[in-house]
Amino acid sequence: MATTTIRIDDNLKVRVAAAAERAGKSTHAFILDTMAEAVERLEQETDFHNLADARWADLLATGETIPWDQAKAWIQARAKGERPQRPSSHKIGS
């Protein structure tokens, strides 16, 4: 396991120690957990943006999409525990 030294101002150090205590963790464990959560969040955001970019490129290439009213109805039915048929895609303007 590697060691890294960070420099933080005194006010932040006090706040981190207080937050760690409230979380029932050592300052070290709190910092490691917080860093891991930040990295995970950034990785998820990157994956999300990459997926959105790929879907946008697909939409531009094919011109096919699902109208919002159909997508919304499908999402609402799924949220209610129903198993509706997936809406089909249409060319933009069709």
C-alpha positions as CSV (number, residue, x, y, z in Angstrom):
1,M,0.0,0.0,0.0
2,A,1.4,3.4,-1.0
3,T,1.6,6.4,1.2
4,T,0.6,9.9,0.1
5,T,1.0,13.1,2.1
6,I,-1.5,15.9,1.7
7,R,-1.5,19.4,3.1
8,I,-4.8,20.8,4.3
9,D,-5.5,24.1,6.1
10,D,-6.1,23.9,9.8
11,N,-9.8,24.7,9.5
12,L,-10.5,21.9,7.1
13,K,-8.5,19.5,9.3
14,V,-10.7,20.3,12.2
15,R,-13.8,19.9,10.1
16,V,-12.7,16.6,8.7
17,A,-11.9,15.3,12.2
18,A,-15.3,16.4,13.4
19,A,-17.0,14.8,10.5
20,A,-15.1,11.6,11.0
21,E,-16.1,11.5,14.7
22,R,-19.7,12.0,13.8
23,A,-19.4,9.1,11.3
24,G,-17.8,6.9,13.9
25,K,-14.6,6.6,12.0
26,S,-11.0,7.5,12.4
27,T,-9.9,10.6,10.4
28,H,-7.7,8.3,8.3
29,A,-10.6,6.0,7.5
30,F,-13.0,8.9,6.8
31,I,-10.5,10.5,4.4
32,L,-10.0,7.2,2.5
33,D,-13.7,6.5,2.3
34,T,-14.4,10.0,1.1
35,M,-11.7,9.8,-1.6
36,A,-13.1,6.4,-2.7
37,E,-16.6,7.8,-2.9
38,A,-15.4,10.8,-4.9
39,V,-13.5,8.6,-7.4
40,E,-16.5,6.2,-7.7
41,R,-18.8,9.2,-8.4
42,L,-16.5,10.6,-11.0
43,E,-16.2,7.2,-12.7
44,Q,-20.0,6.9,-12.7
45,E,-20.4,10.4,-14.1
46,T,-17.8,9.7,-16.8
47,D,-19.6,6.4,-17.7
48,F,-23.0,8.3,-17.8
49,H,-21.6,11.0,-20.1
50,N,-20.0,8.4,-22.4
51,L,-23.3,6.5,-22.7
52,A,-25.1,9.8,-23.4
53,D,-22.6,10.7,-26.1
54,A,-22.9,7.3,-27.7
55,R,-26.7,7.5,-27.6
56,W,-26.7,11.0,-29.1
57,A,-24.4,9.9,-31.9
58,D,-26.7,7.0,-32.6
59,L,-29.7,9.3,-32.7
60,L,-27.9,11.6,-35.1
61,A,-26.8,8.7,-37.3
62,T,-30.2,6.9,-37.4
63,G,-32.7,9.7,-36.7
64,E,-34.6,7.2,-34.5
65,T,-35.8,8.1,-31.1
66,I,-38.7,7.4,-28.7
67,P,-41.2,10.3,-28.2
68,W,-41.1,11.7,-24.7
69,D,-44.8,11.0,-24.0
70,Q,-44.3,7.3,-24.8
71,A,-41.1,7.0,-22.8
72,K,-42.6,8.9,-19.9
73,A,-45.7,6.6,-19.9
74,W,-43.4,3.5,-20.0
75,I,-41.3,4.8,-17.1
76,Q,-44.4,5.6,-15.0
77,A,-45.9,2.2,-15.6
78,R,-42.6,0.5,-14.6
79,A,-42.4,2.6,-11.4
80,K,-45.9,1.3,-10.5
81,G,-44.5,-2.3,-10.9
82,E,-46.3,-2.9,-14.2
83,R,-44.6,-4.6,-17.2
84,P,-45.6,-2.5,-20.2
85,Q,-44.4,-3.2,-23.7
86,R,-41.4,-1.1,-24.6
87,P,-42.2,1.8,-26.9
88,S,-40.8,1.5,-30.4
89,S,-38.6,4.0,-31.9
90,H,-39.6,6.3,-34.7
91,K,-37.7,8.5,-37.2
92,I,-37.6,12.1,-36.0
93,G,-40.5,14.0,-37.5
94,S,-42.5,10.8,-38.2
